[in-house]
């Protein structure tokens, strides 16, 4: 039986609900893709979108507001998510995973999706603010 002496820290889910549409995010630090010595920390985040409303909706676009530990802000806007504009009927859900490199070992992401109803009405669905945090670096004592 192998036991990892340094198990990953459990990641918490962050959730927001707008108009009965729930967005949950789970961030994860990607140690093997990060290069702290070069000022690059990489994170993945899994997003689950659940349509608890009585309407069919389509995710049309996304907006991200990313703040690193130095207070630098980057804003990202674009169509859909991961190349898709999913249609969610009542009770449907859609999940995807994406990533974010940062120049600091921590940061915060938040944003929204623009959804469209079958009748053509656009509205925003909140993406909860979530924390990106690399585990503390290991220190060796001499």
N, C-alpha and C positions, 0 to 999 in steps of 0.2 A: 504494500500500500504506500503510494507516494503522497506526501502532504506538502503542499506549497508553503514554504516558510514565510512567504510574502504574498498572501492572497490579495486579489484586487479589492479595493474598498467597494462596498455595495453602492450602487448608483440609485438615487431616488427618482421617482417619476414626478414630473411637473405636469399639471393638468389645468386647462381652462375650458369653459363651456360658454358658447355664444349661440343664442337662438336654437338651443337643443343640439348643437353640433359640438362634440367634445374633441379637443386636441390634447394628446398626451405625448410628452417627450422624455426620452431616457438617454442622457449623454454618457459617453464612455471615452476615457483617455486612451489613445493609441500609442503606447510606449514604443513599439517597434517601428513606427513611422515618424516618430518625433526625434529631433536632434537638438536637445537643450543647449549643447555647447555651441551650436550655430544659431541659437535664438529662434528655434522652431518647435512648437508644441502642436500636436495634431489630435483632434477630437472627432469622434463620430457621434451622431445622434440619430436615434430611431424615433420616428414620428408615427403615431396612430391617430387617424381621424375617423370618428364614429358619427354617423348621421342618426341622431335620436329624434329628428323632427318628422313631420308628416309630409314634407316636400322632398322631391328629388332635386338635388343640387349638383352643380359642377364646379370644381376648383379651377378657376381661371388664371390666377396669378398669385405670386408670393412677394412678401416684403420682409427683409431681415434687417435688424438693427443690432450690430455686433460691437461691443465695447471691450477692449482689452484692459489689462491691469494698469496700463499707463493712462487710461482715459481716452485713448484714440478710438474714434467711432468709424465704422465702415457700414454703409448701407447698400443692400443688394435688392434689386427688383427684377422680376422676370416672369415669363409665362409659366404656368403650371409648376410641377415639381418633378424632378428627375426625368424630364422629357415627357411627362404625361399631364393630361388635364382630366383626372378621373371624375366619373359621374357616380354619385352616391345616392341610391334610392333609400327610402326610409328603412332603417335597420342595417344598412350596409356600412362597411368600414374599409379603409384603405391604409396600408402601412408602407413606409419606405425608410431607407437609411441614407444619410448623406454625411458630409464631413465639413470640418472647418479648421484650417491652420491658424495659429495665433503666434505673434512674436513674443508673447508673455506666457507664463505657466498657468494663467487663469484669465477668465473673462466671463461676460454675460451676453446671452443672445435673447432676443425677443422679436416679435413681429406679428404679422397677420396674413391671412389668406383672403383673397377676394373670391367669393362664391357667387354663382348665378343660379337663380331659380329657373324652373322650366318655363316660367312666364317672362323671363328676361330681366328680372330685378337683380341688381348687384348689391351685395352687402359684405362687410368685413367680418371675419371670424378670428378671434384673438389666438395667437400662439403664446403660451405662457412664457414668461421670462424664466430662463434656466441658466444654471451656473456650469461653467467649464472649468474643471480644476484638476491639474496634474497632481499625483500624490507627492508628498514631500520627498525630496531627493535623499538618497541614502547617505549617511555620514559615517566615515570610518574614524575611529579613535585610535591614536597611536599609543 
